[in-house]
């Protein structure tokens, strides 16, 4: 059995579009009154009615905005409007059909010890999220007494909505929407959002199809170049508020332990420009570049050569473009590579620790390949071996081991970019690492603890889903890893993006999850390699970077339609 967001027409549907309300700074909390979306701009205190089909925005509390500043949660139940502001929850009666026509009179419901973030109401139950407490608190609507509380599923500021027996939670730090059983708080599944900083969510029944659509609001900042004619340098880096609303589509496969969410049709171009650093004369050279992989979240729709033809080979099921040079000389000028058209979605796996108990043995071929030091991982050094022991302590569960190792690496390292990769023993001593060095240390610690793992990458599309049809170039390459759960398969884990030094607890968004902008290339094999006279060259013998300059470009063509 699978759980989907509804099958709906493609994004030309006027109800399935990015909503950019006019004159709004930061939306927090959402609900619907008929077809009108009701939300709060916490910066201005404006209670807003937003038309999802055309962005029209109406202020419903024009004479009470100051009373609603810093409000972060909004809910409607019957004719009562519910709000969270600072540490308290309020309700306004008779606010249904007369919303915007009469004065709102907030009445106190309950006050928490810490800020109340989001609110949702269903029947006689009021749900309130509180980031600082780390819980979702449940109250009796009639008496205000606390009934129980659930541990918050993420670490950020959370907003809430209810659909039947489900409690839905969006988390600003986790870039995630969680679906919980509203009676028990059990996490059913979660999905990654296409934009960062989700700040509100609400279901709405599509007026034409009758299907329910989950809308998610986002609130954050975006960088831009400001033109300042009075400055010596007129081009100034600045930041501005950005808020929007976008439908969140999802497809949950409980038997496969994952959920997919919004995705995009992306064109990716990868080319090499010959630019040798030294005099070279190579004969019978094969230059091999892996294709984008086929995975549950990524589909290769088309690929074609750029600059010169290639032949195709396969290694362990991974397709590779082979460019053949009879000779390659210093003076030779060439640009060659491929252009691929991909469908890529976000994926989030759901494995609980109980799913990683009593596992079958690791296949012998995986032991030989994914538990050994085959990439200068310094697994025989005392500092790395001690770290492998310290990272897991007495833990025996595979999933908890992996998470302990991830958090250990995050606690030991800070992110920093370098032009080369050091071995894990050097990285541990230095305490600073690039994404590749995070991966190297994680690989070493996982393998020393008997957990099969491998490097995956190699690029991320710049994460701007609203910049469609515009060439986008990543600043750097990027790698992450996968670990193997016997009996279930390979599961992804990011290298460093969740290592936020400003947070006391590390996010879980990319632990067993990848966003739509992660492009998987050459899983379990080298992305790019050389053969000379049919013999593979080690990257230290002839570094590709000494022969050529690579160029990478992405173009987001369109958002993929909802799941069919």
Protein Blocks (a to p, Z undefined) as FASTA:
>chain_A
ZZdddddddfkbmklccdddehiabdghiadehjbccdddfknopacdddfknopacdfb
lmlmmmmgoiabdcdehjaccddehjbccddehklmmgojaccddddfbdcfbdcfbdcd
ehjbccdddfknopacdddfklopafbdcddfbfbdcddddehjaccdddfklopacddd
fknopafbdcddfbghiabdcddddfklopacdddddddddddddddfkbmblcdcdddd
ddddddddddddfknopacddddddddddddddddfbdcddehiacddddddddfkbccf
bdcdehiacddddeehiacdddddfbacfklccddddddddddddddddddfklmgoiac
ddfklmmmmmccfehnopmbmklmmmmmmmnmmafbfklmmmmmmmmmmmmpccdddfbd
cdfklmmmnopacfklmmmmmmmmmmmnopacddddjbdcddbfklghiacddfbdcddd
ddddehiapcdddfklmmcfkbmbdcfklgopacfklccehehiafbdcdeehiacdfkl
mgfklmbccddddddfbdcdddZZ
